Amino acid sequence: MTTARSLIDKTAGYVKTKLYNEASGHDWYHVERVWKMARKLQAAEGGDLELIELSALLHNLGDHDFYKFSEKKGSLILFGMMDIIGIEEPIKDQIITVVNESKYGGIETRKPRTLEGRIVQDANFLDTLGAIGVARHFASGGYHGRLIYDPDIKVRAKLTRYAYEHQKDRGTSINNFYEKAFRVAELMNTDTAKKIAQEKVVYIKNYVEQFLKEWDEYAKMQF
């Protein structure tokens, strides 16, 4: 008989194999951090631990980011992978819901309906912040063909889900801090995540401030 712990360990091993060399900032180590943070949040906030752990582990495996942003296709692929792992009904449908609701969609980002969904979303969003978040922003930017910065490209004040999903190369990585990172810091659901986010968002604000200061210093140099 498969226990919850052995199923989670099997899922972790499967995901690690699938995402270990992924280069967009959504690799195994990102998943592992989200998994660990979700466990930490659950310890403080409650919720179904098995559902939270499995959803955190699988939140990028059927990510529609890899399937041209087709939520339907991503869900079908994730269903198939859960069959391979041996995850059974009814938790599969619950995982799909949590995973789909954990995504960032600009101004159309959904607030998850369940505590488990809110915890996984918080854990996922927290990895956008802090020093690791800075590194992931630039890795993602290079992966999607974004410029690091261009002062003539302005921040999109109201980034729609469509623009976020299909126009990733139209902005810059520095603008993406304003379009995503600073916004997800304001979308935290749980009190525990809100406290963790406070310190992490200060770091990225200081980083962006220093980046723009250095950029302006070079721009003012005369030859």
Beta strands, then each sheet from edge to edge (+ up, - down):
end
